[in-house]
Amino acid sequence: MSDPDKKNTKKAQTSNANQAWGGRFNEPVDEFVARFTASVNFDQRLYRQDILGSIVHAKMLTKAAILTQAECSQIIDGLQEIALEIESGAFDWSIALEDVHMNIEAALTARIGNVGKKLHTGRSRNDQVATDIRLWLRDQIDEIKPLFTRLQQGIIELSITESDTIMPGFTHLQTAQPVTFGHHLLAWNEMLERDFSRLCDCRSRLNQSPLGAAALAGTTYPINREFSAAEMGFDKPTENSLDSVSDRDFAIEFCAFASILMTHMSRMSEELVLWASAQFKFIDLPDRFCTGSSIMPQKKNPDVPELVRGKTGRVTGHLIALLNVDEIAASGLQQR
C-alpha cells in the first residue's frame, strides 16, 4: 500500500472512530447516507426507556460482578444527569451517532470516561431497541387506559340520563324499530369494551423482556435476564433470542387495536354528524365543539366528529405500513 493510501485509510478509520461498527471500514460514511440511515430524529422519544434499560443493565452487570459498585454508581449518576439535560432541551442530538442509543452512550462516555463504554457489555443495539420499544409502548398503553375508562364512564352516565328518551332505530338508513337513546349509547359502549379488552391483551403479550438476546444469539457473559426483566416491570424474559430481536408483533397488534378502535369511533362520529344535521335534528352539539363557515353564517359544522373520521384512515394506513415492513424484515430477521 502506498503512503497516500495508508494516510487515507488512517483518516477514514479516525473519522469512523465514534461509531460502534466503524472498525472494519476504510472510508467514512457518505453524508447523505448518514442522514438517510439515521433514526435519531424519530427514536429520541425513547430516551426515558433507553435510560431506564441502561440503568437496569448496569445494576445487572454489577450483580454479575462485571462492573464494580463504584462503576455502576458512576454510570447511573451520568445517565440521570443526561436524562435531566434531555428534559431541559439542552441535549445536543447528533445525526452522526445515528440513534438514541449511541447518542446517550457517547454522551455518557464523554461525561464519565471509559467506564461509560462498559455499559454496552453483554448487549447489542438489537436487544436494546427491542426493549426500548416494548417499554415505550407499554407506557403509552398505560396512558391510554384511563382515557378509555373516562370515555366509557361518560357514555354510561349519559345512557342512564337518556334511558327513557325514545328515538327511531335504523336499518339501511330507514326507520325500523323504536329504541331509546340510552340503549343506542350502550351499543357504543359495547364496542369500546371489546376495544379495551384488546388493548389489555396487547399489553399482556408485549410485557416480556428481550434484553439479553444481544445481536441475535445471546452473549457469553454471565448475565441475569430474570433480574433485568423484573427490574423493568416485565413479567418474564422472552424465550427465543432470534425472535426477541426480530419480533414486532406487539406493535402490529397495537396498531390493529388502534385501527379497530378508530373504525368504531368513525361509526359513532358519523352518527353524531347525521343526528346534528337539519334533516335529523336529534342532537345539538355545543358551540365550543363546532366551527362555522366564512361564507354561510347560518352553518354550524360538526368538525370534531368529522375530523375523527378523517384521522381513521391515517391510523389504518400505519397498520398496513407496519405489516408490510414486518413482512420484508422477517425474511432475513433484519436487524443491526
ZAGUDO-414159 format. One record per residue: x, y, z of N, C-alpha, C in turn; chain; residue in one letter. Coordinates in steps of 0.001 Angstrom, whole numbers, padded with zeros to 6 digits. Example, Ala and Ser with C-alpha at 12.3 -4.5 7.8 and 13.67 -1.06 7.14 Angstrom:
> neast;nnorth;nup;caeast;canorth;caup;ceast;cnorth;cup;kette;rest
> 013190;-005690;007800;012300;-004500;007800;013200;-003300;007800;A;A
> 012850;-002250;007080;013670;-001060;007140;012900;000030;007870;A;S
END
This chain:
> neast;nnorth;nup;caeast;canorth;caup;ceast;cnorth;cup;kette;rest
> 000840;-001192;000000;000000;000000;000000;000878;001245;000000;A;M
> 000577;002209;-000836;001360;003435;-000916;001134;004281;000324;A;S
> 002058;005233;000548;001921;006116;001709;000633;006926;001697;A;D
> 000227;007493;000503;-001057;008221;000487;-002230;007327;000859;A;P
> -002206;006057;000390;-003288;005127;000724;-003344;004880;002228;A;D
> -002158;004726;002820;-002112;004496;004267;-002692;005685;005026;A;K
> -002332;006906;004540;-002837;008114;005204;-004350;008217;005075;A;K
> -004870;007905;003862;-006318;007968;003651;-007048;006957;004515;A;N
> -006462;005746;004604;-007079;004707;005432;-007113;005124;006886;A;T
> -005982;005667;007345;-005915;006104;008735;-006922;007209;009006;A;K
> -007050;008149;008025;-008001;009247;008177;-009425;008730;008247;A;K
> -009735;007766;007371;-011081;007205;007352;-011386;006464;008635;A;A
> -010404;005703;009116;-010617;004959;010351;-010827;005916;011519;A;Q
> -010069;007024;011499;-010237;008022;012560;-011620;008647;012516;A;T
> -012123;008903;011280;-013433;009537;011149;-014551;008619;011576;A;S
> -014286;007327;011568;-015305;006363;011985;-015156;005943;013437;A;N
> -014188;006538;014126;-013867;006071;015468;-015025;006236;016441;A;A
> -015954;007156;016151;-017055;007388;017075;-018233;006464;016811;A;N
> -018100;005512;015885;-019179;004611;015553;-018853;003204;016039;A;Q
> -019826;002566;016668;-019584;001260;017268;-019205;000213;016235;A;A
> -019661;000414;014991;-019426;-000607;013972;-018365;-000198;012962;A;W
> -017683;000931;013183;-016824;001505;012149;-015437;000909;012031;A;G
> -015082;-000048;012868;-013723;-000545;012909;-013208;-001166;011627;A;G
> -014057;-001848;010859;-013596;-002550;009664;-013684;-001693;008403;A;R
> -014209;-000471;008498;-014432;000350;007325;-013200;001209;007015;A;F
> -012940;001405;005724;-011770;002142;005277;-012083;003548;004787;A;N
> -013335;003939;004809;-013694;005305;004433;-014933;005707;005216;A;E
> -015078;006999;005441;-016226;007461;006222;-017535;007278;005450;A;P
> -018612;007199;006212;-019931;007103;005603;-020253;008398;004874;A;V
> -020830;008273;003698;-021250;009440;002937;-022251;010263;003754;A;D
> -022153;011574;003632;-023010;012456;004433;-024490;012191;004183;A;E
> -024851;011960;002904;-026254;011671;002598;-026682;010356;003228;A;F
> -025802;009336;003152;-026121;008034;003741;-026297;008166;005248;A;V
> -025438;008982;005866;-025552;009191;007317;-026906;009776;007678;A;A
> -027352;010773;006902;-028660;011381;007168;-029787;010397;006879;A;R
> -029642;009631;005795;-030701;008721;005360;-030898;007567;006336;A;F
> -029804;007075;006917;-029891;005914;007805;-030105;006287;009264;A;T
> -029932;007549;009603;-030095;007958;010997;-031558;007869;011426;A;A
> -031763;007446;012645;-033133;007345;013187;-033346;008250;014387;A;S
> -032316;009013;014747;-032377;009771;015999;-033499;010803;016005;A;V
> -033853;011332;014839;-034941;012307;014804;-036272;011683;015204;A;N
> -036366;010367;015059;-037601;009656;015417;-037489;008996;016791;A;F
> -036375;008282;017006;-036328;007428;018201;-035817;008144;019450;A;D
> -035511;009449;019344;-035108;010163;020556;-036238;010212;021577;A;Q
> -037472;010000;021124;-038596;009953;022062;-038496;008759;023018;A;R
> -037605;007808;022711;-037424;006626;023555;-036401;006870;024662;A;L
> -035956;008104;024850;-034819;008327;025744;-035096;007867;027176;A;Y
> -036309;008087;027676;-036600;007665;029050;-036469;006156;029186;A;R
> -037044;005439;028221;-036995;003984;028253;-035568;003479;028047;A;Q
> -034817;004149;027168;-033437;003746;026923;-032590;003917;028175;A;D
> -032780;005020;028868;-032019;005270;030095;-032439;004314;031199;A;I
> -033729;004031;031307;-034191;003048;032294;-033543;001693;032028;A;L
> -033581;001238;030764;-032979;-000051;030425;-031490;-000077;030713;A;G
> -030809;001047;030478;-029369;001108;030728;-029066;001083;032221;A;S
> -029876;001757;033015;-029668;001725;034466;-029858;000309;035001;A;I
> -030902;-000355;034527;-031152;-001733;034959;-030024;-002642;034495;A;V
> -029558;-002436;033251;-028467;-003265;032723;-027204;-003073;033554;A;H
> -026910;-001835;033955;-025740;-001575;034798;-025869;-002278;036149;A;A
> -027064;-002244;036728;-027283;-002936;038001;-027084;-004444;037845;A;K
> -027576;-004988;036715;-027418;-006419;036465;-025942;-006782;036285;A;M
> -025186;-005953;035544;-023758;-006224;035353;-023009;-006164;036682;A;L
> -023445;-005297;037570;-022836;-005223;038902;-023159;-006472;039714;A;T
> -024405;-006906;039611;-024828;-008128;040311;-024039;-009334;039811;A;K
> -023650;-009305;038527;-022892;-010407;037930;-021383;-010215;038101;A;A
> -020974;-009201;038857;-019564;-008920;039133;-018784;-008531;037879;A;A
> -019482;-007981;036887;-018821;-007484;035672;-018460;-006014;035848;A;I
> -019280;-005283;036552;-018976;-003917;036949;-018769;-003867;038457;A;L
> -017952;-002932;038910;-017848;-002691;040346;-018998;-001786;040776;A;T
> -019243;-001738;042059;-020309;-000876;042564;-020007;000590;042260;A;Q
> -018715;000956;042331;-018339;002338;042040;-018605;002672;040575;A;A
> -018294;001743;039687;-018548;001958;038257;-020041;002068;037981;A;E
> -020808;001222;038631;-022262;001256;038471;-022824;002605;038907;A;C
> -022344;003094;040042;-022822;004388;040547;-022452;005513;039591;A;S
> -021242;005458;039029;-020835;006460;038043;-021763;006454;036831;A;Q
> -022058;005262;036343;-022908;005121;035158;-024310;005633;035442;A;I
> -024886;005226;036567;-026257;005632;036894;-026338;007138;037090;A;I
> -025381;007713;037809;-025376;009168;038012;-025272;009898;036674;A;D
> -024398;009390;035797;-024224;010010;034490;-025484;009935;033648;A;G
> -026145;008790;033670;-027381;008617;032894;-028495;009521;033425;A;L
> -028581;009649;034734;-029614;010514;035314;-029355;011984;034966;A;Q
> -028082;012381;034925;-027751;013742;034513;-028121;013980;033049;A;E
> -027877;012975;032206;-028224;013084;030788;-029738;013196;030624;A;I
> -030479;012434;031415;-031943;012497;031351;-032431;013914;031658;A;A
> -031854;014536;032684;-032239;015902;033037;-031882;016878;031919;A;L
> -030740;016654;031288;-030303;017519;030190;-031257;017400;028998;A;E
> -031686;016178;028696;-032629;015972;027596;-033954;016646;027904;A;I
> -034444;016468;029121;-035736;017022;029501;-035722;018553;029513;A;E
> -034569;019135;029751;-034462;020599;029751;-034316;021160;028344;A;S
> -034095;020266;027361;-033912;020706;025980;-032492;021095;025643;A;G
> -031552;020848;026559;-030167;021272;026350;-029309;020202;025684;A;A
> -029841;018999;025531;-029043;017898;024973;-028860;018098;023467;A;F
> -027647;017854;022993;-027309;018043;021581;-027381;016694;020863;A;D
> -028485;016444;020159;-028634;015196;019413;-027810;015253;018128;A;W
> -027102;014172;017838;-026212;014123;016677;-026662;013071;015681;A;S
> -026895;013478;014432;-027222;012525;013369;-026056;011584;013109;A;I
> -024830;012075;013297;-023647;011236;013064;-023631;010015;013973;A;A
> -024284;010124;015122;-024344;008989;016055;-025580;008118;015837;A;L
> -026314;008398;014797;-027382;007551;014260;-028665;007499;015069;A;E
> -028583;007074;016333;-029817;006779;017056;-029742;007232;018508;A;D
> -030838;007041;019201;-030923;007463;020596;-029918;006714;021462;A;V
> -029681;005434;021146;-028797;004607;021973;-027363;005121;021932;A;H
> -026849;005337;020708;-025468;005766;020575;-025279;007206;021035;A;M
> -026296;008047;020871;-026212;009417;021370;-026046;009433;022886;A;N
> -026855;008639;023566;-026791;008614;025024;-025498;007957;025495;A;I
> -025101;006878;024845;-023871;006190;025249;-022647;007080;025029;A;E
> -022624;007804;023897;-021498;008705;023630;-021460;009840;024654;A;A
> -022638;010376;024988;-022697;011440;025987;-022238;010940;027353;A;A
> -022595;009698;027670;-022183;009115;028947;-020669;008953;028998;A;L
> -020077;008437;027917;-018628;008239;027873;-017895;009572;027935;A;T
> -018426;010579;027257;-017810;011902;027319;-017873;012471;028733;A;A
> -018895;012071;029465;-019118;012617;030808;-018282;011892;031865;A;R
> -018192;010558;031772;-017530;009795;032855;-016317;008996;032370;A;I
> -015971;009124;031095;-014780;008440;030595;-015054;007011;030156;A;G
> -013996;006207;030117;-014085;004845;029572;-015025;003931;030346;A;N
> -015331;004268;031571;-016303;003466;032330;-017639;003427;031591;A;V
> -017963;004511;030889;-019218;004555;030134;-019286;003501;029055;A;G
> -018127;003139;028488;-018109;002139;027428;-018448;000741;027955;A;K
> -018233;000517;029240;-018525;-000787;029819;-020018;-001087;029876;A;K
> -020832;-000038;029767;-022288;-000221;029844;-022800;-001141;028745;A;L
> -022123;-001140;027594;-022605;-001931;026452;-022232;-003408;026556;A;H
> -021535;-003783;027629;-021130;-005172;027813;-022335;-006100;027854;A;T
> -022316;-007131;027017;-023362;-008155;027071;-024669;-007762;026415;A;G
> -024689;-006681;025666;-025913;-006319;024961;-025575;-005711;023603;A;R
> -026584;-005678;022746;-026454;-005135;021402;-027512;-004057;021233;A;S
> -027367;-003240;020190;-028453;-002306;019897;-029723;-003060;019504;A;R
> -029575;-004304;019054;-030754;-005074;018650;-031675;-005369;019829;A;N
> -031117;-005948;020903;-031984;-006216;022056;-032308;-004936;022806;A;D
> -031434;-003927;022659;-031682;-002647;023317;-032903;-001949;022725;A;Q
> -032964;-001853;021400;-034107;-001172;020776;-035382;-001986;020957;A;V
> -035285;-003303;020901;-036474;-004134;021119;-037039;-003910;022519;A;A
> -036143;-003765;023497;-036571;-003494;024873;-037179;-002103;024990;A;T
> -036512;-001118;024394;-037000;000263;024474;-038399;000409;023894;A;D
> -038634;-000217;022738;-039939;-000084;022090;-041024;-000721;022938;A;I
> -040728;-001873;023526;-041720;-002512;024406;-042018;-001634;025616;A;R
> -040979;-001073;026219;-041189;-000202;027367;-042001;001030;026979;A;L
> -041657;001626;025823;-042357;002834;025365;-043819;002547;025082;A;W
> -044086;001448;024381;-045469;001129;024037;-046267;000771;025284;A;L
> -045630;000094;026224;-046311;-000209;027489;-046698;001078;028213;A;R
> -045804;002052;028223;-046114;003346;028848;-047274;004037;028140;A;D
> -047272;003980;026796;-048354;004606;026033;-049699;003944;026335;A;Q
> -049697;002627;026424;-050931;001902;026740;-051435;002306;028126;A;I
> -050517;002426;029077;-050921;002806;030425;-051476;004228;030481;A;D
> -051074;005085;029539;-051664;006429;029453;-053032;006393;028785;A;E
> -053222;005480;027859;-054482;005392;027117;-055590;004788;027986;A;I
> -055267;003830;028814;-056290;003081;029563;-057212;003981;030398;A;K
> -056685;004932;031184;-057612;005793;031943;-058465;006689;031051;A;P
> -057958;007063;029866;-058765;007856;028934;-059933;007032;028422;A;L
> -059679;005751;028187;-060723;004819;027790;-061809;004757;028862;A;F
> -061362;004592;030100;-062310;004482;031212;-063157;005745;031326;A;T
> -062518;006907;031152;-063250;008176;031225;-064313;008256;030130;A;R
> -063973;007847;028915;-064929;007879;027816;-066096;006937;028078;A;L
> -065796;005726;028510;-066862;004765;028770;-067765;005214;029907;A;Q
> -067168;005772;030942;-067984;006257;032058;-068925;007370;031601;A;Q
> -068415;008266;030755;-069254;009349;030238;-070417;008825;029419;A;G
> -070154;007816;028584;-071217;007235;027759;-072255;006538;028633;A;I
> -071780;005801;029637;-072709;005075;030516;-073564;006058;031320;A;I
> -072930;007102;031840;-073699;008096;032599;-074757;008767;031726;A;E
> -074419;009104;030490;-075384;009717;029583;-076485;008734;029209;A;L
> -076126;007453;029083;-077137;006446;028741;-078176;006302;029849;A;S
> -077726;006474;031075;-078674;006409;032201;-079617;007614;032158;A;I
> -079040;008787;031917;-079853;010001;031815;-080879;009890;030694;A;T
> -080490;009272;029590;-081353;009186;028401;-082024;007818;028266;A;E
> -082174;007128;029383;-082719;005756;029309;-084173;005715;028834;A;S
> -084915;006801;028992;-086316;006824;028557;-086543;007724;027332;A;D
> -085483;008177;026713;-085606;009036;025535;-085806;008178;024291;A;T
> -086998;008254;023704;-087328;007406;022548;-086720;007995;021278;A;I
> -086166;007110;020456;-085654;007514;019143;-085853;006347;018179;A;M
> -085872;006614;016874;-086006;005514;015927;-084694;004762;015761;A;P
> -084788;003451;015656;-083656;002641;015248;-083693;002485;013736;A;G
> -082519;002436;013113;-082454;002424;011652;-081807;001147;011120;A;F
> -082269;000700;009973;-081541;-000229;009118;-081577;000335;007707;A;T
> -080433;000300;007023;-080319;000875;005673;-080703;002357;005670;A;H
> -080500;003024;006808;-080861;004423;006994;-082365;004656;006860;A;L
> -083123;003579;007034;-084581;003672;007047;-085059;003399;008463;A;Q
> -086089;004125;008892;-086610;003883;010234;-087118;002456;010345;A;T
> -086733;001788;011432;-087056;000368;011594;-087885;000145;012853;A;A
> -087221;000092;014015;-087944;-000143;015270;-087601;000952;016272;A;Q
> -088507;001248;017184;-088195;002259;018199;-087210;001706;019230;A;P
> -086273;002544;019629;-085323;002218;020699;-085219;003448;021589;A;V
> -084398;003377;022599;-084113;004571;023394;-082701;005062;023067;A;T
> -082500;006339;023289;-081180;006909;023074;-080163;006243;024006;A;F
> -080584;005949;025217;-079706;005267;026170;-079270;003909;025652;A;G
> -080209;003180;025039;-079879;001857;024500;-078855;001984;023374;A;H
> -079024;002990;022533;-078088;003199;021431;-076687;003537;021962;A;H
> -076642;004371;023006;-075348;004718;023593;-074647;003496;024175;A;L
> -075408;002594;024760;-074809;001384;025321;-074278;000458;024239;A;L
> -074813;000561;023018;-074231;-000172;021888;-072824;000360;021599;A;A
> -072647;001684;021698;-071309;002258;021554;-070370;001701;022636;A;W
> -070882;001631;023852;-070054;001167;024959;-069605;-000281;024763;A;N
> -070467;-001103;024171;-070084;-002492;023915;-068885;-002565;022969;A;E
> -068888;-001724;021945;-067755;-001680;021024;-066480;-001278;021767;A;M
> -066600;-000255;022598;-065440;000225;023343;-064951;-000803;024359;A;L
> -065874;-001556;024920;-065484;-002585;025890;-064613;-003657;025223;A;E
> -064983;-004045;024009;-064149;-005012;023277;-062799;-004402;022934;A;R
> -062805;-003125;022546;-061546;-002456;022230;-060631;-002402;023453;A;D
> -061204;-002097;024606;-060416;-002032;025837;-059819;-003391;026168;A;F
> -060598;-004433;025943;-060102;-005789;026185;-058931;-006112;025263;A;S
> -059035;-005698;023995;-057927;-005922;023054;-056675;-005169;023505;A;R
> -056852;-003953;024010;-055723;-003163;024483;-055026;-003860;025657;A;L
> -055808;-004375;026577;-055236;-005079;027737;-054519;-006350;027301;A;C
> -055085;-007069;026349;-054434;-008277;025832;-053095;-007929;025188;A;D
> -053074;-006835;024435;-051845;-006393;023778;-050767;-006098;024826;A;C
> -051146;-005399;025882;-050172;-005084;026926;-049633;-006340;027581;A;R
> -050506;-007291;027815;-050085;-008533;028458;-049066;-009285;027608;A;S
> -049296;-009336;026301;-048398;-010091;025428;-047059;-009391;025217;A;R
> -047054;-008057;025223;-045786;-007359;024975;-044896;-007296;026207;A;L
> -045433;-007631;027378;-044721;-007385;028628;-043707;-008486;028946;A;N
> -042807;-008713;027995;-041696;-009646;028169;-040412;-008948;027738;A;Q
> -039322;-009243;028399;-038071;-008519;028182;-037157;-009214;027174;A;S
> -036807;-008527;026059;-035850;-009095;025105;-034391;-008893;025521;A;P
> -034156;-008074;026548;-032790;-007732;026928;-032013;-008993;027302;A;L
> -030840;-009127;026710;-030024;-010322;026919;-029929;-011183;025679;A;G
> -030815;-010928;024712;-030730;-011659;023447;-029548;-011172;022621;A;A
> -029017;-009984;022964;-027886;-009365;022269;-028206;-009185;020789;A;A
> -027247;-009477;019901;-027485;-009234;018479;-028533;-010184;017923;A;A
> -028431;-011458;018276;-029436;-012447;017878;-029250;-013781;018568;A;L
> -028082;-014026;019178;-027812;-015362;019738;-027308;-015296;021168;A;A
> -027669;-014248;021882;-027279;-014155;023276;-025837;-013705;023455;A;G
> -025304;-013881;024645;-023954;-013438;024984;-023292;-014460;025894;A;T
> -021956;-014484;025877;-021213;-015421;026738;-021021;-014865;028147;A;T
> -021352;-013594;028355;-021237;-013029;029697;-022304;-013645;030613;A;Y
> -021990;-013782;031898;-022939;-014416;032843;-024050;-013455;033277;A;P
> -024883;-013063;032338;-025935;-012089;032645;-027113;-012767;033343;A;I
> -027978;-011942;033912;-029156;-012436;034623;-030386;-011783;034019;A;N
> -030992;-012445;033046;-032125;-011869;032327;-033349;-011742;033220;A;R
> -033514;-012675;034141;-034672;-012626;035041;-034612;-011377;035922;A;E
> -033416;-011045;036384;-033247;-009847;037211;-033607;-008601;036411;A;F
> -033063;-008490;035191;-033333;-007315;034361;-034818;-007187;034056;A;S
> -035449;-008304;033718;-036872;-008282;033392;-037695;-007784;034573;A;A
> -037402;-008307;035756;-038158;-007919;036950;-037938;-006445;037290;A;A
> -036717;-005960;037141;-036405;-004565;037460;-037155;-003590;036553;A;E
> -037415;-004012;035316;-038125;-003140;034379;-039630;-003376;034379;A;M
> -040110;-004250;035270;-041542;-004480;035380;-042105;-005443;034344;A;G
> -041227;-006183;033671;-041700;-007196;032732;-042109;-008455;033499;A;F
> -043016;-009214;032907;-043460;-010448;033546;-042379;-011511;033535;A;D
> -041590;-011535;032463;-040531;-012540;032324;-039666;-012167;031119;A;K
> -038507;-012824;030957;-037732;-012621;029727;-038388;-013362;028561;A;P
> -038124;-012899;027345;-038561;-013627;026159;-037815;-014950;026082;A;T
> -038371;-015907;025320;-037843;-017266;025311;-036746;-017494;024266;A;E
> -036913;-016967;023057;-036016;-017280;021950;-035268;-016028;021514;A;N
> -033940;-016104;021448;-033142;-014908;021169;-033370;-014372;019764;A;S
> -033518;-015252;018773;-033771;-014803;017409;-035085;-014037;017326;A;L
> -036123;-014614;017909;-037425;-013966;017884;-037409;-012686;018709;A;D
> -036618;-012659;019766;-036590;-011499;020660;-036190;-010227;019943;A;S
> -035186;-010329;019058;-034694;-009117;018402;-035448;-008800;017116;A;V
> -036184;-009760;016575;-036880;-009511;015306;-038378;-009291;015475;A;S
> -038928;-009679;016609;-040376;-009592;016817;-040847;-008151;016945;A;D
> -041838;-007814;016126;-042562;-006561;016288;-044076;-006829;016279;A;R
> -044437;-008081;016577;-045861;-008444;016621;-046640;-007534;017549;A;D
> -046040;-007207;018686;-046744;-006421;019689;-047115;-005040;019148;A;F
> -046229;-004463;018322;-046520;-003155;017725;-047620;-003277;016677;A;A
> -047574;-004355;015897;-048624;-004593;014899;-049960;-004810;015605;A;I
> -049922;-005553;016703;-051160;-005808;017450;-051743;-004513;017987;A;E
> -050871;-003623;018476;-051371;-002343;018958;-051991;-001539;017823;A;F
> -051335;-001521;016662;-051884;-000784;015513;-053203;-001390;015048;A;C
> -053331;-002718;015163;-054597;-003369;014816;-055687;-002941;015793;A;A
> -055352;-002935;017078;-056299;-002433;018084;-056714;-001001;017758;A;F
> -055709;-000149;017455;-055987;001265;017188;-056857;001433;015947;A;A
> -056644;000590;014945;-057439;000676;013714;-058890;000295;013979;A;S
> -059100;-000755;014753;-060471;-001170;015088;-061144;-000103;015941;A;I
> -060396;000421;016908;-060943;001493;017752;-061362;002693;016902;A;L
> -060494;003107;015984;-060806;004272;015164;-061972;003994;014216;A;M
> -062120;002749;013772;-063281;002397;012954;-064564;002556;013771;A;T
> -064518;002121;015025;-065667;002307;015911;-065927;003790;016173;A;H
> -064861;004543;016415;-065025;005979;016659;-065575;006677;015414;A;M
> -065171;006196;014240;-065681;006768;012990;-067180;006507;012852;A;S
> -067611;005298;013214;-069045;004975;013173;-069827;005893;014102;A;R
> -069332;006059;015314;-070002;006933;016271;-070038;008372;015752;A;M
> -068921;008811;015182;-068828;010184;014693;-069799;010438;013550;A;S
> -069937;009474;012659;-070867;009652;011548;-072302;009770;012046;A;E
> -072637;009017;013080;-073984;009130;013654;-074194;010509;014276;A;E
> -073153;011029;014944;-073260;012379;015503;-073472;013413;014406;A;L
> -072746;013264;013303;-072891;014195;012180;-074309;014143;011624;A;V
> -074828;012935;011440;-076195;012785;010926;-077211;013359;011904;A;L
> -077074;013011;013175;-078050;013445;014172;-078056;014962;014351;A;W
> -076905;015607;014088;-076817;017063;014247;-077296;017823;013012;A;A
> -077588;017100;011937;-077991;017761;010690;-079424;018288;010782;A;S
> -079756;019215;009891;-081112;019780;009850;-082140;018721;009492;A;A
> -081716;017683;008783;-082644;016619;008374;-083046;015729;009556;A;Q
> -082159;015582;010534;-082466;014729;011684;-082849;015558;012910;A;F
> -081989;016489;013298;-082218;017334;014477;-082428;016528;015758;A;K
> -081674;015431;015902;-081772;014623;017121;-080970;015247;018267;A;F
> -079842;015862;017939;-078949;016395;018966;-078524;017811;018577;A;I
> -078024;018550;019566;-077462;019876;019336;-076090;019894;019995;A;D
> -075041;019848;019182;-073683;019857;019723;-073345;021241;020267;A;L
> -072633;021313;021401;-072245;022622;021948;-071398;023415;020945;A;P
> -071564;024715;020962;-070826;025578;020038;-069313;025390;020156;A;D
> -068842;025110;021371;-067391;025010;021585;-066784;023794;020885;A;R
> -067610;022872;020434;-067123;021702;019704;-067457;021776;018219;A;F
> -067825;022946;017743;-068208;023112;016336;-067454;024290;015724;A;C
> -067523;024389;014407;-066941;025528;013696;-067996;026099;012753;A;T
> -067684;027255;012157;-068635;027902;011261;-068110;028000;009846;A;G
> -068815;028771;009042;-068462;028965;007642;-068175;030434;007395;A;S
> -067149;030708;006587;-066790;032097;006297;-067764;032745;005324;A;S
> -068527;031944;004598;-069440;032491;003585;-070909;032218;003900;A;I
> -071160;031239;004802;-072546;030886;005157;-072705;030976;006674;A;M
> -073055;032142;007192;-073061;032357;008637;-074075;031511;009391;A;P
> -075039;030921;008687;-076042;030117;009380;-075531;028729;009752;A;Q
> -074372;028370;009205;-073902;026996;009383;-073236;026778;010739;A;K
> -073414;025579;011266;-072745;025127;012485;-072204;023727;012168;A;K
> -070909;023655;011896;-070311;022432;011372;-069777;021535;012480;A;N
> -070150;020246;012487;-069640;019302;013492;-068233;018827;013133;A;P
> -067273;019741;013205;-065926;019446;012721;-065206;018379;013541;A;D
> -065429;018334;014843;-064700;017369;015671;-064995;015930;015239;A;V
> -066266;015499;015184;-066509;014139;014706;-066096;013934;013250;A;P
> -066195;014978;012428;-065760;014838;011041;-064257;014578;010960;A;E
> -063483;015259;011816;-062039;015056;011813;-061658;013704;012401;A;L
> -062430;013219;013362;-062194;011863;013873;-062311;010859;012738;A;V
> -063325;011034;011912;-063487;010151;010754;-062301;010283;009792;A;R
> -061845;011520;009592;-060726;011722;008688;-059438;011096;009187;A;G
> -059210;011106;010493;-057980;010556;011059;-057978;009030;011074;A;K
> -059117;008423;010895;-059200;006960;010898;-058342;006360;009791;A;T
> -058372;006975;008615;-057582;006453;007500;-056096;006462;007776;A;G
> -055631;007474;008471;-054204;007556;008798;-053789;006422;009727;A;R
> -054628;006136;010729;-054312;005068;011680;-054301;003714;010978;A;V
> -055297;003470;010145;-055332;002216;009393;-054133;002122;008450;A;T
> -053731;003247;007867;-052559;003261;006994;-051284;002868;007722;A;G
> -051153;003307;008983;-049986;002928;009775;-049946;001412;009987;A;H
> -051107;000809;010212;-051160;-000645;010386;-050670;-001353;009129;A;L
> -051175;-000951;007973;-050779;-001584;006713;-049286;-001396;006474;A;I
> -048779;-000202;006749;-047353;000061;006558;-046503;-000835;007447;A;A
> -046900;-000985;008700;-046123;-001800;009624;-046193;-003279;009256;A;L
> -047348;-003726;008784;-047464;-005108;008321;-046509;-005374;007172;A;L
> -046406;-004437;006241;-045511;-004613;005101;-044047;-004577;005522;A;N
> -043695;-003665;006427;-042320;-003590;006912;-041943;-004889;007616;A;V
> -042839;-005407;008452;-042552;-006637;009195;-042394;-007814;008249;A;D
> -043196;-007859;007194;-043101;-008958;006237;-041755;-008940;005530;A;E
> -041278;-007746;005157;-039998;-007622;004467;-038853;-008004;005407;A;I
> -038910;-007493;006645;-037831;-007740;007594;-037750;-009191;008026;A;A
> -038893;-009868;008069;-038919;-011238;008588;-038104;-012199;007738;A;A
> -037960;-011915;006444;-037257;-012838;005563;-035800;-012995;005950;A;S
> -035210;-011958;006556;-033810;-012059;006959;-033586;-011720;008427;A;G
> -034645;-011650;009211;-034558;-011194;010591;-033680;-009941;010652;A;L
> -034044;-008967;009814;-033211;-007796;009566;-033066;-006954;010830;A;Q
> -031857;-006888;011334;-031538;-006041;012462;-030118;-005541;012326;A;Q
> -029751;-004583;013154;-028376;-004092;013131;-027464;-005114;013784;A;R
END
